[in-house]
């Protein structure tokens, strides 16, 4: 018995040492910005700060299947290529790729470099088919209805080009409508502007409110526009909806929105789910949009760049990749499989992403729940520290939260917010994204928000550093007055 107790004590000691070493390596105490080291508001940077989260877990939570000891080891083994000391709280923009997936990508790249001719004829097509199968099974669609492309903008361009040709060939009439949300991602909106609106389509915008307190507010905003369009006898050829708005981050009731568009006679629906896969469950058959796209490199840990594009079978014969290459006219799959000589390794490595998340205890569901729990706690902590609020209801939050900045910072424009973001990066080694709503949108006095992300590699001390950096800047302003 004594030997058993001794061995248990040794394991506990070794685990504690490993946790401490991993925590230090993640960029905590010894990596804190000099501007913050003597700041009186700084808490003790300890992983034990997560303890209070037990009371904040959502009913859907599976995060109990993960623990900090496991995650700290994961940060060392899979994410040690991140810049030491940089608090990467902007995962939503670029995502990240674990070392194990990067290694698989490198193997594919080496196969090409060794003998590109042999690989082109005997490896590329089979590898892409395996990747498409893995993704199609995950989102529940036939593999024939899914292709892999660089990013969601390519998917939007495929659909926008079809709208352009429909107008040019007389299938649509000039003045027919493309409906989009006010928060449509700029690159996606530009695709429909460049191809559809320029060819004669009329844009129509749905004003989703922000802050937003329930999915019913989004549904009401959409129905208001659809009702008005119906009364004016407008023909809505295409609705462009977001599953998760990029900025401000909002999970929308996309299935109900698609169904509503159908009831009002909208001909086709394109769903931009760039932020969705890896944050929420996706079942494209259940959502029932004509087109659905999502970036695999944001929340599914794929290399840059990789994205899925799902299209109902009836539309596929009309569609083409926006880059016209050797396989033009051979079908969308063939066109997307080969767009000319380029590096396809990021697409070929996609199956390794599913292998990575399957190795995490509880899999992707546990990752989603863990990220949701943590980011909700982060949002509460930051809002309380800054005397503000979170701009989105918890049921509409995935792995990113919108937190109001202190009014004392006097940020009321995108340029001022960019300057703040630059200072946070350069002076405090904190990377975060922000949003300035229209003056008419936020009636609660907060003129700017930060979009704060959480992924497996993030640690509690990074969010405390963000909190303290903002408080320090507020303190500097107070001293000048």
C-alpha positions in Angstrom: 0.0 0.0 0.0 2.8 2.4 0.9 4.4 1.7 -2.6 1.1 2.5 -4.3 0.7 5.7 -2.3 4.3 6.7 -3.2 3.8 6.0 -6.9 0.5 8.0 -6.9 2.4 10.9 -5.2 5.1 10.8 -7.8 2.6 10.8 -10.7 0.8 13.8 -9.1 4.1 15.6 -8.7 5.2 14.8 -12.3 1.8 16.0 -13.6 2.0 19.2 -11.7 5.5 19.9 -13.0 4.3 19.1 -16.6 1.4 21.4 -16.2 3.6 24.2 -14.9 6.1 23.8 -17.6 3.5 23.7 -20.3 1.7 26.7 -18.9 5.0 28.7 -18.9 5.8 27.6 -22.4 2.4 28.7 -23.6 3.5 32.3 -23.1 2.2 33.3 -19.7 4.2 34.8 -16.8 7.6 35.1 -18.6 5.9 36.4 -21.8 3.7 39.1 -20.3 4.2 42.5 -22.0 6.5 44.8 -20.0 3.6 47.3 -20.1 1.6 45.0 -17.9 4.1 43.5 -15.5 3.7 46.3 -13.0 0.1 47.1 -13.7 -1.8 47.0 -10.4 -4.9 45.5 -11.9 -3.2 42.3 -13.0 -4.5 39.1 -11.5 -2.4 36.1 -10.6 -2.0 34.3 -13.9 -3.0 30.8 -13.0 -4.7 28.0 -14.8 -6.8 27.6 -11.6 -8.7 30.7 -12.8 -10.8 28.3 -14.9 -12.3 26.7 -11.8 -15.3 29.0 -11.6 -16.4 27.7 -15.1 -18.0 24.7 -13.6 -21.0 26.9 -12.7 -21.2 28.3 -16.3 -21.4 25.2 -18.4 -24.3 25.1 -20.8 -26.7 22.1 -20.8 -25.2 20.9 -24.1 -21.7 20.9 -22.6 -19.4 18.0 -23.1 -16.3 19.9 -22.0 -16.0 17.8 -18.9 -14.4 15.3 -21.2 -11.5 17.6 -21.6 -9.1 18.7 -18.8 -6.4 21.3 -18.5 -3.6 18.8 -18.1 -4.5 17.2 -21.5 -4.9 20.5 -23.2 -1.7 21.9 -21.9 0.1 18.9 -23.4 -1.8 19.4 -26.6 -0.6 23.0 -26.8 3.0 21.8 -26.5 2.8 19.0 -29.0 0.4 20.4 -31.6 0.6 24.2 -31.4 4.1 25.0 -30.2 4.8 26.6 -33.6 2.7 29.6 -32.5 4.7 32.7 -31.7 5.6 32.5 -28.0 4.0 35.1 -25.9 1.5 36.2 -28.6 -2.1 36.0 -27.3 -3.9 34.8 -30.5 -7.5 35.7 -29.7 -8.5 36.2 -33.3 -8.8 32.6 -34.4 -12.0 33.5 -36.3 -10.0 35.3 -39.0 -7.4 32.8 -40.0 -7.7 29.7 -37.9 -4.7 27.5 -37.2 -3.4 24.1 -38.2 -1.9 21.5 -35.7 1.5 20.1 -36.3 0.2 16.6 -37.0 -2.0 18.0 -39.9 0.8 20.1 -41.2 3.0 17.0 -41.3 0.4 15.2 -43.5 0.2 18.3 -45.7 4.0 18.3 -46.1 3.9 14.6 -47.1 1.5 15.4 -49.9 3.6 18.3 -51.0 6.7 16.1 -51.1 4.9 13.5 -53.2 4.2 16.2 -55.8 7.8 17.5 -55.7 9.3 14.0 -56.1 7.4 13.1 -59.3 4.7 15.5 -60.3 3.7 13.6 -63.5 3.2 10.4 -61.6 1.3 12.1 -58.8 -0.9 14.0 -61.3 -2.0 10.8 -63.0 -2.0 8.4 -60.1 -2.5 10.2 -56.8 -4.2 13.6 -57.0 -7.7 12.6 -58.0 -7.9 9.7 -55.5 -6.6 11.9 -52.7 -9.1 14.6 -53.5 -11.9 12.1 -53.6 -10.9 10.8 -50.2 -11.0 14.3 -48.8 -14.4 15.0 -50.4 -15.8 11.8 -48.9 -14.6 12.8 -45.4 -16.2 16.2 -45.6 -19.4 15.0 -47.3 -20.0 12.4 -44.5 -19.5 15.1 -41.9 -22.0 17.5 -43.4 -24.4 14.7 -44.6 -24.6 15.0 -48.4 -23.7 12.8 -51.4 -20.0 13.1 -52.3 -21.2 14.0 -55.9 -22.8 17.2 -54.5 -19.6 18.4 -52.8 -16.4 19.9 -54.1 -13.4 21.4 -52.4 -12.2 24.9 -53.2 -9.8 27.5 -51.8 -12.3 29.5 -49.6 -15.9 30.6 -49.3 -15.3 33.5 -51.7 -14.6 31.0 -54.5 -18.0 29.3 -53.7 -19.7 32.7 -53.7 -18.1 33.5 -57.1 -19.4 30.2 -58.5 -23.0 31.0 -57.6 -22.6 34.7 -58.5 -21.3 33.8 -62.0 -24.4 31.6 -62.5 -26.6 34.7 -61.6 -24.7 36.7 -64.2 -25.2 34.2 -66.9 -28.8 33.8 -66.0 -29.2 37.5 -66.6 -27.2 37.5 -69.8 -29.1 34.5 -71.2 -32.5 35.8 -70.3 -33.3 33.2 -67.6 -33.5 36.2 -65.2 -34.7 39.7 -66.0 -32.8 42.9 -65.1 -34.2 44.2 -61.8 -34.6 40.7 -60.3 -33.4 40.7 -56.8 -30.4 39.3 -54.9 -31.2 39.5 -51.1 -28.3 39.8 -48.7 -27.8 40.5 -45.0 -26.4 43.8 -43.8 -23.6 41.8 -42.1 -22.7 39.8 -45.2 -19.0 39.1 -45.4 -17.4 41.8 -47.6 -15.7 39.4 -50.0 -18.9 37.4 -50.5 -21.0 40.6 -51.0 -18.4 41.8 -53.5 -18.7 38.6 -55.5 -22.4 39.1 -56.0 -21.9 42.8 -56.6 -19.2 42.2 -59.2 -21.1 39.5 -61.1 -24.8 39.7 -60.3 -25.5 43.4 -59.6 -23.2 44.6 -62.3 -25.1 42.3 -64.8 -28.4 43.9 -63.8 -29.7 42.3 -60.6 -31.1 44.6 -57.9 -29.6 44.2 -54.4 -31.9 44.1 -51.3 -30.5 44.2 -47.8 -32.0 42.7 -44.6 -31.0 44.7 -41.5 -30.1 42.2 -38.8 -30.1 44.0 -35.5 -27.1 44.4 -33.2 -27.0 43.9 -30.3 -29.2 40.9 -30.8 -31.0 39.1 -27.9 -32.8 36.2 -29.6 -33.0 34.3 -32.9 -36.5 35.6 -33.3 -35.2 39.1 -33.9 -33.2 37.9 -37.0 -36.3 36.0 -38.3 -38.5 39.1 -37.8 -36.0 41.2 -39.7 -35.9 38.8 -42.6 -39.7 38.3 -42.8 -40.2 42.1 -42.8 -38.2 42.4 -46.0 -39.8 39.3 -47.6 -43.3 40.6 -46.9 -42.5 44.0 -48.3 -40.9 42.5 -51.4 -44.0 40.3 -52.0 -46.3 43.2 -51.7 -44.2 45.1 -54.3 -44.1 42.0 -56.5 -40.4 41.8 -56.6 -38.8 38.6 -57.9 -36.1 37.4 -55.5 -33.9 35.0 -57.5 -31.3 34.4 -54.7 -31.1 34.9 -51.0 -27.5 35.1 -49.5 -27.7 34.1 -45.9 -25.1 33.6 -43.2 -25.0 30.6 -40.9 -22.6 32.4 -38.5 -22.0 36.1 -39.2 -18.3 36.8 -39.3 -18.6 40.3 -37.9 -20.3 40.8 -35.5 -20.2 37.1 -34.7 -23.8 35.8 -34.5 -25.1 32.3 -35.0 -28.3 32.7 -37.0 -31.3 30.4 -37.2 -30.3 29.5 -40.7 -32.6 26.4 -41.2 -35.7 28.5 -40.3 -34.4 31.4 -42.4 -34.1 29.1 -45.4 -37.6 27.7 -44.8 -39.0 31.2 -44.6 -37.4 32.1 -47.9 -39.0 29.1 -49.5 -42.4 30.1 -48.2 -42.1 33.5 -49.7 -41.1 32.1 -53.1 -37.3 32.9 -53.1 -36.0 30.8 -56.0 -32.6 29.8 -54.6 -30.7 30.2 -51.3 -26.9 30.4 -50.8 -25.7 30.0 -47.2 -22.3 31.4 -46.3 -21.2 29.1 -43.5 -17.5 30.1 -43.6 -17.3 30.2 -39.8 -19.5 27.2 -39.2 -17.8 23.9 -39.6 -16.0 23.2 -36.4 -18.2 25.6 -34.4 -21.6 24.1 -34.9 -23.1 20.9 -36.3 -23.8 21.1 -40.0 -26.4 19.0 -41.8 -26.8 20.4 -45.3 -29.7 18.1 -46.1 -31.6 19.4 -43.1 -30.7 23.0 -43.7 -32.0 22.5 -47.3 -30.3 25.5 -49.0 -29.4 25.2 -52.7 -25.8 26.0 -51.9 -23.7 25.8 -48.7 -20.1 26.7 -48.2 -17.7 26.6 -45.2 -14.0 27.2 -44.6 -12.2 24.1 -43.2 -9.2 26.1 -42.2 -10.9 28.3 -39.7 -12.4 25.9 -37.0 -11.7 22.5 -38.4 -7.9 22.8 -38.2 -7.2 22.5 -41.9 -4.2 24.1 -43.6 -4.7 27.4 -45.4 -6.6 27.2 -47.8 -9.5 24.7 -47.8 -13.2 25.1 -48.1 -16.3 23.0 -48.9 -18.9 23.9 -51.4 -22.2 21.9 -51.4 -24.6 22.3 -54.3 -27.9 20.5 -54.9 -27.6 18.1 -57.8 -30.1 19.9 -60.0 -27.9 23.0 -60.2 -24.5 21.4 -60.8 -24.6 21.1 -64.6 -24.9 25.0 -64.8 -22.0 25.8 -62.5 -18.3 26.4 -63.3 -15.2 27.2 -61.3 -14.4 30.9 -61.6 -10.9 30.0 -62.9 -11.4 28.7 -66.4 -8.8 25.9 -67.0 -8.2 22.6 -68.8 -11.2 20.9 -67.4 -13.8 23.5 -68.3 -17.0 21.9 -69.4 -16.2 18.5 -67.8 -18.3 19.1 -64.8 -17.9 21.1 -61.6 -16.0 18.3 -59.8 -13.4 18.0 -62.6 -13.1 21.8 -62.8 -12.5 22.1 -59.1 -10.1 19.2 -59.0 -7.7 20.9 -61.4 -7.5 24.6 -61.8 -4.0 24.6 -63.1 -0.6 23.9 -61.6 -0.8 24.9 -57.9 -0.3 23.4 -54.5 -3.2 21.1 -53.7 -1.7 19.7 -50.5 -4.0 21.7 -48.2 -7.0 20.0 -49.7 -5.4 16.6 -49.7 -4.6 17.0 -46.0 -8.3 17.5 -45.0 -8.8 13.9 -43.8 -6.1 14.4 -41.3 -8.2 17.2 -39.7 -10.9 14.7 -38.9 -8.3 12.3 -37.5 -7.0 15.1 -35.3 -10.4 16.0 -33.8 -11.3 12.4 -33.4 -8.2 11.9 -31.2 -9.4 14.7 -28.8 -11.4 13.2 -26.0 -15.1 13.6 -26.9 -14.2 14.6 -30.4 -15.6 17.7 -32.2 -18.7 17.9 -30.0 -16.5 18.2 -26.9 -14.3 20.8 -28.6 -17.3 22.9 -29.5 -18.8 22.7 -26.0 -15.4 23.5 -24.4 -14.9 26.5 -26.6 -18.4 27.7 -26.0 -18.1 27.4 -22.2 -14.8 29.2 -22.1 -15.7 32.0 -24.4 -18.9 32.7 -22.5 -16.9 32.9 -19.3 -14.4 35.2 -21.0 -17.2 37.4 -22.3 -18.7 37.7 -18.8 -15.3 38.4 -17.2 -14.4 41.1 -19.8 -17.8 42.8 -19.7 -17.7 42.9 -15.9 -14.2 44.3 -15.9 -15.0 47.0 -18.5 -18.5 47.8 -17.3 -20.0 46.8 -20.6 -22.0 43.9 -22.0 -21.9 41.1 -24.5 -23.7 42.0 -27.7 -25.1 38.6 -28.6 -27.4 36.2 -26.7 -25.6 33.1 -25.4 -27.6 30.8 -27.6 -26.3 32.7 -30.6 -22.7 32.4 -29.5 -20.3 29.6 -30.7 -16.6 30.0 -30.1 -16.5 33.8 -30.5 -18.1 36.5 -28.3 -18.8 40.2 -28.9 -17.8 42.3 -25.9 -18.4 46.0 -25.6 -15.3 48.2 -25.1 -15.2 50.8 -22.4 -16.8 54.1 -23.6 -13.8 55.9 -22.1 -11.7 54.7 -25.0 -13.9 56.9 -27.3 -13.8 54.6 -30.3 -16.4 55.4 -32.8 -14.9 54.6 -36.2 -13.2 51.7 -37.9 -9.9 53.7 -38.1 -9.9 54.3 -34.4 -10.6 50.7 -33.7 -7.8 49.7 -36.1 -5.4 51.9 -34.1 -6.5 50.2 -30.9 -5.9 46.8 -32.4 -2.5 47.9 -33.6 -1.5 49.1 -30.1 -2.8 45.8 -28.5 -0.6 43.9 -30.9 2.5 46.0 -30.7 2.5 47.0 -27.1 0.8 44.0 -25.4 1.2 41.1 -27.8 -2.5 40.6 -28.0 -4.2 40.0 -31.3 -8.0 40.6 -31.4 -10.5 41.8 -33.9 -13.2 44.5 -33.5 -16.4 45.9 -34.7 -18.0 49.4 -34.8 -21.8 49.2 -35.2 -23.8 51.9 -36.9 -24.8 54.6 -34.5 -28.4 53.6 -34.9 -27.8 50.0 -33.9 -26.4 50.1 -30.4 -28.7 52.0 -28.1 -26.8 51.0 -24.9 -23.9 53.4 -25.3 -21.1 51.1 -26.4 -19.8 52.4 -29.7 -17.3 49.6 -30.3 -16.9 45.8 -29.6 -14.2 43.3 -29.7 -14.7 39.9 -31.3 -12.9 37.5 -29.0 -12.2 33.9 -30.1 -11.4 30.7 -28.1 -9.7 27.6 -29.4 -8.0 24.7 -27.7 -4.6 26.4 -27.7 -5.8 29.5 -25.8 -5.1 30.0 -22.0 -7.0 32.0 -19.4 -4.0 34.3 -18.8 -4.3 35.5 -22.4 -7.7 36.9 -21.8 -6.6 38.5 -18.5 -3.8 40.2 -20.5 -6.4 41.6 -22.9 -8.5 42.8 -20.0 -5.6 44.5 -18.3 -4.3 46.0 -21.5 -7.6 47.7 -22.2 -7.9 48.8 -18.5 -4.4 50.3 -18.7 -5.3 52.3 -21.8 -8.4 53.5 -20.0 -6.3 54.5 -17.0 -3.9 56.4 -19.3 -6.8 58.4 -20.7 -8.1 59.2 -17.2 -4.7 60.5 -16.2 -4.6 62.9 -19.2 -8.0 64.5 -18.2 
